[in-house]
Amino acid sequence: MAKDAAPPEAETPKKKGKLLIIIVAAVVVLALAAGGAVFLLAKPAAEKKAKKGHSEEDAAADEEDSGSADEHPVYEKLDQFTVNLADQESYLQTDIQLRLADTKVQEKVKDHMPEIRDALIRLLSSKTAEELSQSEGKAKLADDVQKAVNDAIGVKSKSKGVKKVLFAAFIIQ
């Protein structure tokens, strides 16, 4: 019986040593995970600080593009346009959204919507599928739409009227 009791006592230190190694490994893994989380979460804060450090010219350009930093952008979604193109073989179906300077401009757009739709239908139907299938053609169309809407609402400056034209859908068939 004495021999039977001896082996369990000898195994106890081995089990304690394995348990100690497992606990140390778990602590190391948790420490690495915590360090990784801090690194990943601290990175956006560092980017914000770096962004604040950019030049005043960049800040002015950003503010001009997006309005003041505190304001939310103002968008007006126009009804879908489906028009025959000038080549008489294709048609264009597009959804257009306008980024506007402010809510006053948005009210002007709503008030002049029949004139705007007429101007845009005439503009869109004057284009060919070949022109609009290229990115330069789409960019020129966006500029033309911006000018047409600003003219319809009586605004001379892009910064005080339609700031940007966005195509939500653009299908040529």
Backbone torsions as a table, in degrees:
resi	resn	phi	psi	omega
1	MET	NA	-34.2	179.7
2	ALA	-64.8	-34.0	178.5
3	LYS	-68.4	-35.5	-179.6
4	ASP	-68.3	-32.3	-177.3
5	ALA	-77.2	-27.6	-177.1
6	ALA	-66.8	-46.2	-177.6
7	PRO	-60.4	-39.4	178.0
8	PRO	-62.0	-33.0	178.5
9	GLU	-70.0	-32.7	179.2
10	ALA	-72.5	-31.6	-179.8
11	GLU	-76.3	-24.7	-177.7
12	THR	-60.4	-45.5	177.4
13	PRO	-64.1	-35.2	178.3
14	LYS	-64.9	-42.2	179.2
15	LYS	-65.0	-39.7	178.8
16	LYS	-65.6	-36.9	178.7
17	GLY	-67.0	-42.0	177.5
18	LYS	-65.8	-41.3	179.2
19	LEU	-63.6	-40.3	178.8
20	LEU	-63.4	-41.8	178.8
21	ILE	-64.3	-41.6	179.3
22	ILE	-64.3	-43.0	180.0
23	ILE	-64.3	-44.7	179.1
24	VAL	-62.2	-41.8	179.0
25	ALA	-63.7	-41.1	179.5
26	ALA	-64.2	-41.3	178.6
27	VAL	-64.1	-41.6	178.7
28	VAL	-63.4	-44.1	179.3
29	VAL	-62.4	-44.1	178.4
30	LEU	-63.8	-39.5	178.6
31	ALA	-64.2	-42.6	177.9
32	LEU	-64.7	-40.5	178.7
33	ALA	-64.0	-43.0	178.2
34	ALA	-63.6	-42.4	178.1
35	GLY	-62.8	-40.8	177.2
36	GLY	-63.7	-41.4	178.9
37	ALA	-63.9	-43.2	178.4
38	VAL	-63.0	-42.3	179.4
39	PHE	-61.2	-46.6	-177.8
40	LEU	-69.8	-35.8	-179.7
41	LEU	-78.4	-28.3	180.0
42	ALA	-79.0	-22.2	-177.2
43	LYS	-62.8	-46.1	177.2
44	PRO	-61.0	-34.9	178.3
45	ALA	-64.8	-39.6	178.2
46	ALA	-65.6	-37.8	178.5
47	GLU	-65.5	-38.6	178.4
48	LYS	-63.4	-41.9	178.2
49	LYS	-63.3	-41.0	179.2
50	ALA	-65.3	-37.4	180.0
51	LYS	-65.4	-38.3	178.9
52	LYS	-64.5	-24.7	-177.9
53	GLY	-81.7	-5.8	-177.9
54	HIS	-71.2	165.7	-170.7
55	SER	-65.1	159.9	179.0
56	GLU	-65.4	-30.8	178.8
57	GLU	-64.4	-41.6	177.3
58	ASP	-63.4	-39.9	179.8
59	ALA	-64.3	-41.9	179.1
60	ALA	-65.1	-40.3	178.9
61	ALA	-66.3	-41.8	177.5
62	ASP	-62.1	-42.3	-179.0
63	GLU	-66.6	-38.1	178.9
64	GLU	-65.5	-39.7	-179.7
65	ASP	-69.5	-39.6	-171.3
66	SER	-114.2	11.4	-174.8
67	GLY	78.2	-172.4	178.4
68	SER	-71.1	156.2	-174.1
69	ALA	-64.4	-26.9	-177.2
70	ASP	-82.0	-22.8	-176.6
71	GLU	-82.9	149.1	171.9
72	HIS	-88.0	145.3	179.2
73	PRO	-66.5	149.2	180.0
74	VAL	-108.6	122.9	179.7
75	TYR	-120.1	148.4	173.0
76	GLU	-129.8	121.9	179.2
77	LYS	-90.4	127.3	177.1
78	LEU	-90.3	156.6	175.2
79	ASP	-62.3	158.2	-179.1
80	GLN	-65.0	141.9	176.8
81	PHE	-109.4	132.0	171.6
82	THR	-131.0	114.4	-176.3
83	VAL	-135.5	151.1	169.5
84	ASN	-75.5	138.5	179.2
85	LEU	-85.9	166.4	-174.2
86	ALA	-62.7	-24.9	-179.2
87	ASP	-76.8	-4.7	177.0
88	GLN	62.2	6.8	179.2
89	GLU	-111.1	-13.0	-173.3
90	SER	-134.0	162.7	170.6
91	TYR	-133.3	160.3	-178.8
92	LEU	-118.9	132.9	172.6
93	GLN	-123.1	122.8	-175.7
94	THR	-144.6	148.3	170.9
95	ASP	-110.8	129.1	-176.3
96	ILE	-119.8	136.1	172.4
97	GLN	-122.8	141.8	-178.5
98	LEU	-110.9	131.9	171.2
99	ARG	-93.7	123.0	-171.4
100	LEU	-110.7	159.9	-178.7
101	ALA	-66.5	-40.6	-179.2
102	ASP	-165.1	-176.8	-177.1
103	THR	-71.8	-24.2	176.3
104	LYS	-64.6	-42.0	177.5
105	VAL	-65.7	-37.3	178.5
106	GLN	-60.5	-41.3	177.6
107	GLU	-64.9	-40.1	177.3
108	LYS	-61.8	-41.7	179.5
109	VAL	-61.8	-45.0	179.5
110	LYS	-63.1	-40.5	-179.2
111	ASP	-66.8	-31.7	-176.6
112	HIS	-104.7	21.0	-173.9
113	MET	-57.7	-42.4	178.4
114	PRO	-59.5	-41.3	178.9
115	GLU	-66.4	-39.5	-179.9
116	ILE	-65.4	-46.3	179.3
117	ARG	-60.4	-43.4	179.1
118	ASP	-60.6	-47.2	-179.4
119	ALA	-62.3	-39.7	-177.9
120	LEU	-74.2	-36.0	176.1
121	ILE	-62.8	-43.5	177.8
122	ARG	-63.1	-42.3	-179.8
123	LEU	-65.7	-49.7	-177.4
124	LEU	-63.0	-40.2	-177.5
125	SER	-74.6	-10.5	177.7
126	SER	-86.0	-6.6	-177.9
127	LYS	-93.6	157.5	176.4
128	THR	-105.6	161.0	178.8
129	ALA	-62.4	-36.5	-180.0
130	GLU	-62.6	-42.9	178.5
131	GLU	-62.4	-45.3	-171.7
132	LEU	-81.3	-13.2	-178.6
133	SER	-78.9	-13.3	179.5
134	GLN	-100.4	150.5	-177.0
135	SER	-64.2	-32.8	177.4
136	GLU	-65.2	-37.1	178.3
137	GLY	-65.5	-39.9	177.4
138	LYS	-66.3	-40.1	178.9
139	ALA	-64.3	-42.1	178.1
140	LYS	-66.0	-39.3	177.8
141	LEU	-62.4	-41.6	178.5
142	ALA	-61.0	-42.4	177.1
143	ASP	-63.8	-41.8	179.2
144	ASP	-65.1	-39.9	177.9
145	VAL	-64.2	-43.5	179.4
146	GLN	-58.9	-45.6	-180.0
147	LYS	-65.7	-41.8	-178.6
148	ALA	-64.0	-42.3	-179.8
149	VAL	-69.4	-43.7	178.3
150	ASN	-61.2	-39.2	176.5
151	ASP	-64.0	-41.3	-178.0
152	ALA	-65.6	-33.6	-179.6
153	ILE	-95.5	1.1	175.3
154	GLY	77.3	33.2	179.4
155	VAL	-109.7	130.4	-177.9
156	LYS	-90.1	-33.1	-174.4
157	SER	-100.6	134.9	178.4
158	LYS	-61.9	-35.4	-176.8
159	SER	-71.6	-14.5	-179.6
160	LYS	-107.5	0.3	-178.8
161	GLY	-130.0	-120.6	176.9
162	VAL	-79.7	119.2	-178.9
163	LYS	-85.9	-34.9	-176.0
164	LYS	-156.0	146.6	175.6
165	VAL	-109.5	129.6	-178.6
166	LEU	-120.3	132.3	176.5
167	PHE	-96.7	114.1	178.5
168	ALA	-82.9	-27.6	175.6
169	ALA	-147.8	146.2	-178.0
170	PHE	-153.2	98.9	-175.9
171	ILE	-121.2	126.0	174.7
172	ILE	-114.3	126.3	175.9
173	GLN	-132.4	NA	NA
